[in-house]
């Protein structure tokens, strides 16, 4: 690894000191280093890594780099990026893992700030208010706490956030350009079906002890209004011309407008996924590959924590996780 910075991470008990490779704005560790970091056997780390890829949580070819062991050896060793390290940390649930997540979040935020400085002009041209975004992330992390499951989900989405918005070098120009595209053949989510589905979700959650009778109780016509709003337009122009825009606004409206007595985040997330699956034919990838559980939890929390003047920021963030299928004529 050329031009690589080295950071030293020391666990709270003072026992683990690791040289952490920072390359292409992320952290890279070998299995041996992760075993030492999380105080687990290498075989355990290896098993967790296999499950991360097997479950489709991460793409293997995007998460691994081969680097030489040292200047005296040419034999390559697998190093795994921050996404893998954090995923393994969630699975081992160790005290050192919690400490590492706090450290990794701080390091990544520092890189995001540097990325903003280097790309300030590009960001302004795209209309992205990065300082608002960083403040929102910081406030959400602070309010939720990294040691909670919700906080862990937000920590996980930070790296997806950086990758999707390309504040750093790997920005995919096409993702943002496609958000404004107009799509035909979008399927409508019927309000009555949506309410019935939420009631079924309620029964399931009550059986698990995760909800009360207040969950999913409709307040006024707020839910129907949200579903109708995303379909609106004027003349031949749709206010929300594609699935990314409609799904993002649906999630935002349900969470922020509180159309239900309880369970707005979970119900909003449920309807968000349902709407995307209903329109799978207009998406570039299967829904489960675009939005995993951790990402959805984090997006819902970020929406809930956001301020009213950050609506456009949140809509942009959600949209950028939803890759639209290219129009047939664009491939000619």
Phi and psi in degrees as GROMACS dihedral restraints (atoms count N, CA, C in turn):
[ dihedral_restraints ]
;  ai    aj    ak    al  type     phi  dphi    fc
    3     4     5     6     1   -94.1    20    10
    4     5     6     7     1   154.4    20    10
    6     7     8     9     1    52.8    20    10
    7     8     9    10     1    41.7    20    10
    9    10    11    12     1  -105.3    20    10
   10    11    12    13     1   130.5    20    10
   12    13    14    15     1   -82.6    20    10
   13    14    15    16     1   158.1    20    10
   15    16    17    18     1  -125.1    20    10
   16    17    18    19     1   130.5    20    10
   18    19    20    21     1  -117.1    20    10
   19    20    21    22     1   147.0    20    10
   21    22    23    24     1  -104.9    20    10
   22    23    24    25     1   124.1    20    10
   24    25    26    27     1  -108.4    20    10
   25    26    27    28     1   128.4    20    10
   27    28    29    30     1  -120.5    20    10
   28    29    30    31     1   125.4    20    10
   30    31    32    33     1   -68.3    20    10
   31    32    33    34     1   165.5    20    10
   33    34    35    36     1   -62.5    20    10
   34    35    36    37     1   -29.2    20    10
   36    37    38    39     1   -81.9    20    10
   37    38    39    40     1    -1.0    20    10
   39    40    41    42     1    76.9    20    10
   40    41    42    43     1     6.8    20    10
   42    43    44    45     1   -94.1    20    10
   43    44    45    46     1   -33.0    20    10
   45    46    47    48     1   -99.6    20    10
   46    47    48    49     1   114.4    20    10
   48    49    50    51     1  -120.1    20    10
   49    50    51    52     1   119.1    20    10
   51    52    53    54     1  -127.0    20    10
   52    53    54    55     1   142.5    20    10
   54    55    56    57     1   -86.3    20    10
   55    56    57    58     1   116.0    20    10
   57    58    59    60     1  -105.3    20    10
   58    59    60    61     1   121.9    20    10
   60    61    62    63     1   -79.0    20    10
   61    62    63    64     1   124.4    20    10
   63    64    65    66     1  -108.3    20    10
   64    65    66    67     1   112.8    20    10
   66    67    68    69     1  -141.2    20    10
   67    68    69    70     1   132.9    20    10
   69    70    71    72     1    54.7    20    10
   70    71    72    73     1    43.2    20    10
   72    73    74    75     1    62.1    20    10
   73    74    75    76     1    27.9    20    10
   75    76    77    78     1  -143.5    20    10
   76    77    78    79     1   173.9    20    10
   78    79    80    81     1   -99.7    20    10
   79    80    81    82     1   141.4    20    10
   81    82    83    84     1  -127.8    20    10
   82    83    84    85     1   128.3    20    10
   84    85    86    87     1  -132.6    20    10
   85    86    87    88     1   148.8    20    10
   87    88    89    90     1   -84.8    20    10
   88    89    90    91     1   171.7    20    10
   90    91    92    93     1   -63.0    20    10
   91    92    93    94     1   -38.5    20    10
   93    94    95    96     1   -61.5    20    10
   94    95    96    97     1   -42.0    20    10
   96    97    98    99     1   -68.5    20    10
   97    98    99   100     1   -37.9    20    10
   99   100   101   102     1   -66.3    20    10
  100   101   102   103     1   -37.4    20    10
  102   103   104   105     1   -61.1    20    10
  103   104   105   106     1   -42.2    20    10
  105   106   107   108     1   -69.9    20    10
  106   107   108   109     1   -41.2    20    10
  108   109   110   111     1   -60.2    20    10
  109   110   111   112     1   -48.5    20    10
  111   112   113   114     1   -94.2    20    10
  112   113   114   115     1     3.4    20    10
  114   115   116   117     1    58.2    20    10
  115   116   117   118     1    47.4    20    10
  117   118   119   120     1  -131.8    20    10
  118   119   120   121     1   159.9    20    10
  120   121   122   123     1   -67.0    20    10
  121   122   123   124     1   149.9    20    10
  123   124   125   126     1   -59.1    20    10
  124   125   126   127     1   -36.2    20    10
  126   127   128   129     1   -62.9    20    10
  127   128   129   130     1   -35.7    20    10
  129   130   131   132     1   -67.2    20    10
  130   131   132   133     1   -43.5    20    10
  132   133   134   135     1   -61.7    20    10
  133   134   135   136     1   -43.6    20    10
  135   136   137   138     1   -60.0    20    10
  136   137   138   139     1   -41.4    20    10
  138   139   140   141     1   -65.6    20    10
  139   140   141   142     1   -41.9    20    10
  141   142   143   144     1   -63.6    20    10
  142   143   144   145     1   -41.5    20    10
  144   145   146   147     1   -63.3    20    10
  145   146   147   148     1   -43.2    20    10
  147   148   149   150     1   -59.1    20    10
  148   149   150   151     1   -41.4    20    10
  150   151   152   153     1   -68.5    20    10
  151   152   153   154     1   -34.8    20    10
  153   154   155   156     1   -59.0    20    10
  154   155   156   157     1   -44.3    20    10
  156   157   158   159     1   -76.7    20    10
  157   158   159   160     1   -37.5    20    10
  159   160   161   162     1   -63.4    20    10
  160   161   162   163     1   -38.9    20    10
  162   163   164   165     1   -76.4    20    10
  163   164   165   166     1    -5.5    20    10
  165   166   167   168     1    76.4    20    10
  166   167   168   169     1    14.6    20    10
  168   169   170   171     1   -66.2    20    10
  169   170   171   172     1   -37.3    20    10
  171   172   173   174     1  -137.7    20    10
  172   173   174   175     1   158.1    20    10
  174   175   176   177     1   -89.1    20    10
  175   176   177   178     1   123.7    20    10
  177   178   179   180     1   -60.6    20    10
  178   179   180   181     1   -45.2    20    10
  180   181   182   183     1   -69.7    20    10
  181   182   183   184     1   -16.4    20    10
  183   184   185   186     1   -94.0    20    10
  184   185   186   187     1    -8.0    20    10
  186   187   188   189     1  -110.7    20    10
  187   188   189   190     1    -6.2    20    10
  189   190   191   192     1  -121.8    20    10
  190   191   192   193     1   139.3    20    10
  192   193   194   195     1  -129.7    20    10
  193   194   195   196     1   144.3    20    10
  195   196   197   198     1  -102.6    20    10
  196   197   198   199     1   124.5    20    10
  198   199   200   201     1  -127.0    20    10
  199   200   201   202     1   152.3    20    10
  201   202   203   204     1   -67.4    20    10
  202   203   204   205     1   148.0    20    10
  204   205   206   207     1   -62.8    20    10
  205   206   207   208     1   -40.7    20    10
  207   208   209   210     1  -164.6    20    10
  208   209   210   211     1   178.6    20    10
  210   211   212   213     1   -69.3    20    10
  211   212   213   214     1   -12.0    20    10
  213   214   215   216     1   -99.4    20    10
  214   215   216   217     1    -3.4    20    10
  216   217   218   219     1  -132.3    20    10
  217   218   219   220     1   138.4    20    10
  219   220   221   222     1  -101.9    20    10
  220   221   222   223     1    -2.8    20    10
  222   223   224   225     1   -71.5    20    10
  223   224   225   226     1   121.3    20    10
  225   226   227   228     1   -74.9    20    10
  226   227   228   229     1   150.0    20    10
  228   229   230   231     1  -123.2    20    10
  229   230   231   232     1   140.7    20    10
  231   232   233   234     1   -72.7    20    10
  232   233   234   235     1   127.8    20    10
  234   235   236   237     1  -117.6    20    10
  235   236   237   238     1   144.4    20    10
  237   238   239   240     1  -117.3    20    10
  238   239   240   241     1   141.0    20    10
  240   241   242   243     1   -80.1    20    10
  241   242   243   244     1  -178.9    20    10
  243   244   245   246     1   -60.3    20    10
  244   245   246   247     1   -35.9    20    10
  246   247   248   249     1   -57.2    20    10
  247   248   249   250     1   -45.9    20    10
  249   250   251   252     1   -67.3    20    10
  250   251   252   253     1   -43.8    20    10
  252   253   254   255     1   -60.1    20    10
  253   254   255   256     1   -45.6    20    10
  255   256   257   258     1   -66.9    20    10
  256   257   258   259     1   -41.1    20    10
  258   259   260   261     1   -60.5    20    10
  259   260   261   262     1   -43.3    20    10
  261   262   263   264     1   -64.3    20    10
  262   263   264   265     1   -41.1    20    10
  264   265   266   267     1   -59.4    20    10
  265   266   267   268     1   -38.3    20    10
  267   268   269   270     1   -64.6    20    10
  268   269   270   271     1   -37.3    20    10
  270   271   272   273     1   -75.4    20    10
  271   272   273   274     1   -37.1    20    10
  273   274   275   276     1   -78.8    20    10
  274   275   276   277     1   -23.3    20    10
  276   277   278   279     1    54.4    20    10
  277   278   279   280     1    38.6    20    10
  279   280   281   282     1   -93.7    20    10
  280   281   282   283     1   162.4    20    10
  282   283   284   285     1   -62.9    20    10
  283   284   285   286     1   -38.7    20    10
  285   286   287   288     1   -66.5    20    10
  286   287   288   289     1   -31.6    20    10
  288   289   290   291     1   -63.2    20    10
  289   290   291   292     1   -42.3    20    10
  291   292   293   294     1   -61.0    20    10
  292   293   294   295     1   -45.5    20    10
  294   295   296   297     1   -63.6    20    10
  295   296   297   298     1   -39.0    20    10
  297   298   299   300     1   -65.9    20    10
  298   299   300   301     1   -40.3    20    10
  300   301   302   303     1   -61.5    20    10
  301   302   303   304     1   -39.4    20    10
  303   304   305   306     1   -63.2    20    10
  304   305   306   307     1   -43.8    20    10
  306   307   308   309     1   -65.2    20    10
  307   308   309   310     1   -46.1    20    10
  309   310   311   312     1   -63.6    20    10
  310   311   312   313     1   -38.3    20    10
  312   313   314   315     1   -63.3    20    10
  313   314   315   316     1   -42.5    20    10
  315   316   317   318     1   -64.3    20    10
  316   317   318   319     1   -44.3    20    10
  318   319   320   321     1   -62.1    20    10
  319   320   321   322     1   -45.1    20    10
  321   322   323   324     1   -65.9    20    10
  322   323   324   325     1   -38.3    20    10
  324   325   326   327     1   -62.7    20    10
  325   326   327   328     1   -37.7    20    10
  327   328   329   330     1   -61.8    20    10
  328   329   330   331     1   -39.5    20    10
  330   331   332   333     1   -70.2    20    10
  331   332   333   334     1   -34.9    20    10
  333   334   335   336     1   -62.4    20    10
  334   335   336   337     1   -40.6    20    10
  336   337   338   339     1   -63.6    20    10
  337   338   339   340     1   -43.9    20    10
  339   340   341   342     1   -64.4    20    10
  340   341   342   343     1   -38.7    20    10
  342   343   344   345     1   -62.3    20    10
  343   344   345   346     1   -36.8    20    10
  345   346   347   348     1   -65.7    20    10
  346   347   348   349     1   -43.1    20    10
  348   349   350   351     1   -61.2    20    10
  349   350   351   352     1   -41.9    20    10
  351   352   353   354     1   -72.0    20    10
  352   353   354   355     1   -28.0    20    10
  354   355   356   357     1  -117.2    20    10
  355   356   357   358     1    23.5    20    10
  357   358   359   360     1   -57.2    20    10
  358   359   360   361     1   -44.4    20    10
  360   361   362   363     1   -63.7    20    10
  361   362   363   364     1   -44.3    20    10
  363   364   365   366     1   -61.9    20    10
  364   365   366   367     1   -39.8    20    10
  366   367   368   369     1   -67.0    20    10
  367   368   369   370     1   -40.7    20    10
  369   370   371   372     1   -64.1    20    10
  370   371   372   373     1   -38.3    20    10
  372   373   374   375     1   -62.5    20    10
  373   374   375   376     1   -31.4    20    10
  375   376   377   378     1   -89.6    20    10
  376   377   378   379     1    -4.1    20    10
  378   379   380   381     1    74.9    20    10
  379   380   381   382     1    22.4    20    10
  381   382   383   384     1   -94.9    20    10
  382   383   384   385     1   121.5    20    10
  384   385   386   387     1   -88.7    20    10
  385   386   387   388     1    88.0    20    10
  387   388   389   390     1   -68.2    20    10
  388   389   390   391     1   -36.7    20    10
  390   391   392   393     1   -61.6    20    10
  391   392   393   394     1   -39.3    20    10
  393   394   395   396     1   -62.0    20    10
  394   395   396   397     1   -42.2    20    10
  396   397   398   399     1   -63.4    20    10
  397   398   399   400     1   -45.1    20    10
  399   400   401   402     1   -64.9    20    10
  400   401   402   403     1   -39.8    20    10
  402   403   404   405     1   -64.1    20    10
  403   404   405   406     1   -39.2    20    10
  405   406   407   408     1   -64.0    20    10
  406   407   408   409     1   -44.3    20    10
  408   409   410   411     1   -61.7    20    10
  409   410   411   412     1   -45.1    20    10
  411   412   413   414     1   -62.9    20    10
  412   413   414   415     1   -43.4    20    10
  414   415   416   417     1   -65.2    20    10
  415   416   417   418     1   -39.8    20    10
  417   418   419   420     1   -65.8    20    10
  418   419   420   421     1   -43.4    20    10
  420   421   422   423     1   -61.2    20    10
  421   422   423   424     1   -40.6    20    10
  423   424   425   426     1   -67.9    20    10
  424   425   426   427     1   -45.1    20    10
  426   427   428   429     1   -70.0    20    10
  427   428   429   430     1   -36.7    20    10
  429   430   431   432     1   -86.2    20    10
  430   431   432   433     1   -33.9    20    10
  432   433   434   435     1    84.0    20    10
  433   434   435   436     1   126.3    20    10
  435   436   437   438     1   -65.6    20    10
  436   437   438   439     1   -20.9    20    10
  438   439   440   441     1   -81.8    20    10
  439   440   441   442     1    -9.3    20    10
  441   442   443   444     1   -89.2    20    10
  442   443   444   445     1   162.3    20    10
  444   445   446   447     1   -62.4    20    10
  445   446   447   448     1   -38.6    20    10
  447   448   449   450     1   -65.9    20    10
  448   449   450   451     1   -42.4    20    10
  450   451   452   453     1   -63.3    20    10
  451   452   453   454     1   -37.3    20    10
  453   454   455   456     1   -62.5    20    10
  454   455   456   457     1   -38.8    20    10
  456   457   458   459     1   -64.2    20    10
  457   458   459   460     1   -39.4    20    10
  459   460   461   462     1   -66.9    20    10
  460   461   462   463     1   -40.0    20    10
  462   463   464   465     1   -60.0    20    10
  463   464   465   466     1   -40.6    20    10
  465   466   467   468     1   -63.4    20    10
  466   467   468   469     1   -38.8    20    10
  468   469   470   471     1   -75.0    20    10
  469   470   471   472     1   -16.7    20    10
  471   472   473   474     1   -58.5    20    10
  472   473   474   475     1   -44.9    20    10
  474   475   476   477     1   -68.9    20    10
  475   476   477   478     1   -36.2    20    10
  477   478   479   480     1   -64.7    20    10
  478   479   480   481     1   -40.2    20    10
  480   481   482   483     1   -59.3    20    10
  481   482   483   484     1   -48.6    20    10
  483   484   485   486     1   -64.5    20    10
  484   485   486   487     1   -41.0    20    10
  486   487   488   489     1   -69.1    20    10
  487   488   489   490     1   -42.1    20    10
  489   490   491   492     1   -72.2    20    10
  490   491   492   493     1   -36.5    20    10
  492   493   494   495     1   -88.6    20    10
  493   494   495   496     1   -12.4    20    10
  495   496   497   498     1    53.4    20    10
  496   497   498   499     1    52.5    20    10
  498   499   500   501     1   -71.5    20    10
  499   500   501   502     1   -14.7    20    10
  501   502   503   504     1  -110.0    20    10
  502   503   504   505     1  -161.6    20    10
  504   505   506   507     1   -74.2    20    10
  505   506   507   508     1   -24.1    20    10
  507   508   509   510     1   -89.9    20    10
  508   509   510   511     1    32.5    20    10
  510   511   512   513     1   -69.2    20    10
  511   512   513   514     1   132.8    20    10
  513   514   515   516     1   -95.9    20    10
  514   515   516   517     1   105.0    20    10
  516   517   518   519     1   -56.9    20    10
  517   518   519   520     1   -31.6    20    10
  519   520   521   522     1   -71.7    20    10
  520   521   522   523     1   -28.1    20    10
  522   523   524   525     1   -60.1    20    10
  523   524   525   526     1   -50.4    20    10
  525   526   527   528     1   -68.4    20    10
  526   527   528   529     1   -38.5    20    10
  528   529   530   531     1   -62.1    20    10
  529   530   531   532     1   -33.6    20    10
  531   532   533   534     1   -77.0    20    10
  532   533   534   535     1   -17.3    20    10
  534   535   536   537     1   -61.6    20    10
  535   536   537   538     1   -32.1    20    10
  537   538   539   540     1   -87.6    20    10
  538   539   540   541     1     3.9    20    10
  540   541   542   543     1   -69.2    20    10
  541   542   543   544     1   152.9    20    10
  543   544   545   546     1   -98.5    20    10
  544   545   546   547     1   132.3    20    10
  546   547   548   549     1  -117.9    20    10
  547   548   549   550     1   145.6    20    10
  549   550   551   552     1  -107.3    20    10
  550   551   552   553     1   158.7    20    10
  552   553   554   555     1    78.8    20    10
  553   554   555   556     1    24.6    20    10
  555   556   557   558     1   -75.3    20    10
  556   557   558   559     1   132.0    20    10
  558   559   560   561     1   -85.2    20    10
  559   560   561   562     1   143.6    20    10
  561   562   563   564     1   -91.8    20    10
  562   563   564   565     1   140.1    20    10
  564   565   566   567     1   -92.2    20    10
  565   566   567   568     1   111.0    20    10
  567   568   569   570     1   -69.9    20    10
  568   569   570   571     1   128.5    20    10
  570   571   572   573     1   -56.5    20    10
  571   572   573   574     1   -42.8    20    10
  573   574   575   576     1   -64.3    20    10
  574   575   576   577     1   -42.0    20    10
  576   577   578   579     1   -64.8    20    10
  577   578   579   580     1   -38.0    20    10
  579   580   581   582     1   -63.9    20    10
  580   581   582   583     1   -45.1    20    10
  582   583   584   585     1   -63.4    20    10
  583   584   585   586     1   -43.3    20    10
  585   586   587   588     1   -62.2    20    10
  586   587   588   589     1   -39.9    20    10
  588   589   590   591     1   -65.9    20    10
  589   590   591   592     1   -39.2    20    10
  591   592   593   594     1   -64.0    20    10
  592   593   594   595     1   -36.1    20    10
  594   595   596   597     1   -66.6    20    10
  595   596   597   598     1   -36.6    20    10
  597   598   599   600     1   -66.0    20    10
  598   599   600   601     1   -41.3    20    10
  600   601   602   603     1   -60.6    20    10
  601   602   603   604     1   -40.8    20    10
  603   604   605   606     1   -59.1    20    10
  604   605   606   607     1   -45.8    20    10
  606   607   608   609     1   -60.1    20    10
  607   608   609   610     1   -42.6    20    10
  609   610   611   612     1   -63.0    20    10
  610   611   612   613     1   -44.0    20    10
  612   613   614   615     1   -70.3    20    10
  613   614   615   616     1   -37.8    20    10
  615   616   617   618     1   -63.4    20    10
  616   617   618   619     1   -40.9    20    10
  618   619   620   621     1   -61.5    20    10
  619   620   621   622     1   -29.3    20    10
  621   622   623   624     1   -88.8    20    10
  622   623   624   625     1    -3.9    20    10
  624   625   626   627     1    76.4    20    10
  625   626   627   628     1    22.7    20    10
  627   628   629   630     1  -108.3    20    10
  628   629   630   631     1     6.1    20    10
  630   631   632   633     1  -156.2    20    10
  631   632   633   634     1   163.2    20    10
  633   634   635   636     1  -116.7    20    10
  634   635   636   637     1  -178.0    20    10
  636   637   638   639     1   -64.8    20    10
  637   638   639   640     1   -19.8    20    10
  639   640   641   642     1   -71.1    20    10
  640   641   642   643     1   -21.9    20    10
  642   643   644   645     1   -59.7    20    10
  643   644   645   646     1   129.3    20    10
  645   646   647   648     1    75.6    20    10
  646   647   648   649     1     5.4    20    10
  648   649   650   651     1   -71.1    20    10
  649   650   651   652     1   123.4    20    10
  651   652   653   654     1   -73.3    20    10
  652   653   654   655     1   133.9    20    10
  654   655   656   657     1  -109.2    20    10
  655   656   657   658     1   110.5    20    10
  657   658   659   660     1    62.8    20    10
  658   659   660   661     1  -145.5    20    10
  660   661   662   663     1  -110.6    20    10
  661   662   663   664     1    24.7    20    10
  663   664   665   666     1   -58.9    20    10
  664   665   666   667     1   -42.1    20    10
  666   667   668   669     1   -69.1    20    10
  667   668   669   670     1   -46.2    20    10
  669   670   671   672     1   -60.9    20    10
  670   671   672   673     1   -37.7    20    10
  672   673   674   675     1   -64.3    20    10
  673   674   675   676     1   -41.5    20    10
  675   676   677   678     1   -63.3    20    10
  676   677   678   679     1   -42.8    20    10
  678   679   680   681     1   -67.4    20    10
  679   680   681   682     1   -35.0    20    10
  681   682   683   684     1   -73.6    20    10
  682   683   684   685     1   -35.8    20    10
  684   685   686   687     1   -61.6    20    10
  685   686   687   688     1   -42.0    20    10
  687   688   689   690     1   -69.6    20    10
  688   689   690   691     1   -11.8    20    10
  690   691   692   693     1   -96.0    20    10
  691   692   693   694     1    -4.9    20    10
  693   694   695   696     1   -76.4    20    10
  694   695   696   697     1   160.1    20    10
  696   697   698   699     1  -164.8    20    10
  697   698   699   700     1  -176.5    20    10
  699   700   701   702     1  -136.2    20    10
  700   701   702   703     1   125.0    20    10
  702   703   704   705     1    58.7    20    10
  703   704   705   706     1  -122.6    20    10
  705   706   707   708     1   -97.4    20    10
  706   707   708   709     1     4.6    20    10
  708   709   710   711     1  -102.4    20    10
  709   710   711   712     1   125.3    20    10
  711   712   713   714     1   -86.4    20    10
  712   713   714   715     1   137.9    20    10
  714   715   716   717     1   -66.1    20    10
  715   716   717   718     1   -36.0    20    10
  717   718   719   720     1  -124.6    20    10
  718   719   720   721     1    95.5    20    10
  720   721   722   723     1   -83.8    20    10
  721   722   723   724     1    -2.9    20    10
  723   724   725   726     1  -148.4    20    10
  724   725   726   727     1   171.1    20    10
  726   727   728   729     1   -64.6    20    10
  727   728   729   730     1   -37.2    20    10
  729   730   731   732     1   -61.5    20    10
  730   731   732   733     1   -46.0    20    10
  732   733   734   735     1   -66.0    20    10
  733   734   735   736     1   -43.6    20    10
  735   736   737   738     1   -67.1    20    10
  736   737   738   739     1   -46.0    20    10
  738   739   740   741     1   -64.2    20    10
  739   740   741   742     1   -40.9    20    10
  741   742   743   744     1   -62.5    20    10
  742   743   744   745     1   -45.0    20    10
  744   745   746   747     1   -67.7    20    10
  745   746   747   748     1   -36.1    20    10
  747   748   749   750     1   -61.1    20    10
  748   749   750   751     1   -47.5    20    10
  750   751   752   753     1   -60.1    20    10
  751   752   753   754     1   -44.7    20    10
  753   754   755   756     1   -64.1    20    10
  754   755   756   757     1   -48.2    20    10
  756   757   758   759     1   -60.6    20    10
  757   758   759   760     1   -43.9    20    10
  759   760   761   762     1   -67.6    20    10
  760   761   762   763     1   -39.8    20    10
  762   763   764   765     1   -73.8    20    10
  763   764   765   766     1   -44.3    20    10
  765   766   767   768     1   -84.1    20    10
  766   767   768   769     1   -30.0    20    10
  768   769   770   771     1   -90.0    20    10
  769   770   771   772     1    -7.7    20    10
  771   772   773   774     1    49.3    20    10
  772   773   774   775     1    59.4    20    10
  774   775   776   777     1   -74.1    20    10
  775   776   777   778     1    -9.2    20    10
  777   778   779   780     1  -115.9    20    10
  778   779   780   781     1   151.5    20    10
  780   781   782   783     1   -64.2    20    10
  781   782   783   784     1   -31.9    20    10
  783   784   785   786     1  -158.2    20    10
  784   785   786   787     1   153.8    20    10
  786   787   788   789     1    81.8    20    10
  787   788   789   790     1    29.9    20    10
  789   790   791   792     1   -67.7    20    10
  790   791   792   793     1   -38.8    20    10
  792   793   794   795     1   -66.3    20    10
  793   794   795   796     1   -46.0    20    10
  795   796   797   798     1   -69.7    20    10
  796   797   798   799     1   -40.6    20    10
  798   799   800   801     1   -68.2    20    10
  799   800   801   802     1   -40.8    20    10
  801   802   803   804     1   -61.8    20    10
  802   803   804   805     1   -42.3    20    10
  804   805   806   807     1   -64.7    20    10
  805   806   807   808     1   -40.4    20    10
  807   808   809   810     1   -61.1    20    10
  808   809   810   811     1   -47.7    20    10
  810   811   812   813     1   -68.3    20    10
  811   812   813   814     1   -35.5    20    10
  813   814   815   816     1   -58.2    20    10
  814   815   816   817     1   -49.9    20    10
  816   817   818   819     1   -66.5    20    10
  817   818   819   820     1   -41.1    20    10
  819   820   821   822     1   -60.9    20    10
  820   821   822   823     1   -44.5    20    10
  822   823   824   825     1   -63.0    20    10
  823   824   825   826     1   -41.3    20    10
  825   826   827   828     1   -63.3    20    10
  826   827   828   829     1   -43.6    20    10
  828   829   830   831     1   -66.8    20    10
  829   830   831   832     1   -34.3    20    10
  831   832   833   834     1   -62.6    20    10
  832   833   834   835     1   -28.5    20    10
  834   835   836   837     1  -114.9    20    10
  835   836   837   838     1    30.4    20    10
  837   838   839   840     1   -54.0    20    10
  838   839   840   841     1   -32.5    20    10
  840   841   842   843     1   -63.6    20    10
  841   842   843   844     1   -13.8    20    10
  843   844   845   846     1  -105.4    20    10
  844   845   846   847     1     5.4    20    10
  846   847   848   849     1  -105.6    20    10
  847   848   849   850     1   150.3    20    10
  849   850   851   852     1   -76.5    20    10
  850   851   852   853     1   -24.2    20    10
  852   853   854   855     1  -139.2    20    10
  853   854   855   856     1   160.1    20    10
  855   856   857   858     1   -56.6    20    10
  856   857   858   859     1   145.8    20    10
  858   859   860   861     1   -55.1    20    10
  859   860   861   862     1   -41.8    20    10
  861   862   863   864     1   -63.8    20    10
  862   863   864   865     1   -22.8    20    10
  864   865   866   867     1   -88.2    20    10
  865   866   867   868     1   -17.1    20    10
  867   868   869   870     1   -88.7    20    10
  868   869   870   871     1   -42.6    20    10
  870   871   872   873     1  -130.7    20    10
  871   872   873   874     1   104.5    20    10
  873   874   875   876     1   -88.4    20    10
  874   875   876   877     1   175.5    20    10
  876   877   878   879     1   -59.5    20    10
  877   878   879   880     1   -45.0    20    10
  879   880   881   882     1   -61.7    20    10
  880   881   882   883     1   -43.5    20    10
  882   883   884   885     1   -62.4    20    10
  883   884   885   886     1   -43.2    20    10
  885   886   887   888     1   -65.5    20    10
  886   887   888   889     1   -43.2    20    10
  888   889   890   891     1   -59.0    20    10
  889   890   891   892     1   -44.5    20    10
  891   892   893   894     1   -66.2    20    10
  892   893   894   895     1   -43.4    20    10
  894   895   896   897     1   -61.2    20    10
  895   896   897   898     1   -42.9    20    10
  897   898   899   900     1   -61.7    20    10
  898   899   900   901     1   -41.1    20    10
  900   901   902   903     1   -67.6    20    10
  901   902   903   904     1   -40.5    20    10
  903   904   905   906     1   -64.1    20    10
  904   905   906   907     1   -40.8    20    10
  906   907   908   909     1   -61.5    20    10
  907   908   909   910     1   -47.0    20    10
  909   910   911   912     1   -61.0    20    10
  910   911   912   913     1   -37.3    20    10
  912   913   914   915     1   -82.7    20    10
  913   914   915   916     1   -16.3    20    10
  915   916   917   918     1   -69.0    20    10
  916   917   918   919     1   154.2    20    10
  918   919   920   921     1   -87.4    20    10
  919   920   921   922     1   158.0    20    10
  921   922   923   924     1   -54.6    20    10
  922   923   924   925     1   -37.9    20    10
  924   925   926   927     1   -76.7    20    10
  925   926   927   928     1     1.6    20    10
  927   928   929   930     1  -104.3    20    10
  928   929   930   931     1    15.5    20    10
  930   931   932   933     1   -57.4    20    10
  931   932   933   934     1   -50.1    20    10
  933   934   935   936     1   -62.0    20    10
  934   935   936   937     1   -37.5    20    10
  936   937   938   939     1   -60.2    20    10
  937   938   939   940     1   -45.7    20    10
  939   940   941   942     1   -67.7    20    10
  940   941   942   943     1   -39.2    20    10
  942   943   944   945     1   -61.4    20    10
  943   944   945   946     1   -44.0    20    10
  945   946   947   948     1   -61.0    20    10
  946   947   948   949     1   -44.2    20    10
  948   949   950   951     1   -60.9    20    10
  949   950   951   952     1   -47.9    20    10
  951   952   953   954     1   -64.0    20    10
  952   953   954   955     1   -42.9    20    10
  954   955   956   957     1   -57.9    20    10
  955   956   957   958     1   -37.2    20    10
  957   958   959   960     1   -72.7    20    10
  958   959   960   961     1    -8.9    20    10
  960   961   962   963     1   -88.6    20    10
  961   962   963   964     1   -10.0    20    10
  963   964   965   966     1  -107.4    20    10
  964   965   966   967     1   101.6    20    10
  966   967   968   969     1   -84.8    20    10
  967   968   969   970     1   124.3    20    10
  969   970   971   972     1   -89.5    20    10
  970   971   972   973     1   149.6    20    10
  972   973   974   975     1   -70.4    20    10
  973   974   975   976     1   138.3    20    10
  975   976   977   978     1   -67.7    20    10
  976   977   978   979     1   140.2    20    10
  978   979   980   981     1   -60.2    20    10
  979   980   981   982     1   146.0    20    10
  981   982   983   984     1   -57.6    20    10
  982   983   984   985     1   -38.0    20    10
  984   985   986   987     1   -74.0    20    10
  985   986   987   988     1   -14.2    20    10
  987   988   989   990     1   -77.6    20    10
  988   989   990   991     1   -13.5    20    10
  990   991   992   993     1   -90.6    20    10
  991   992   993   994     1    -6.6    20    10
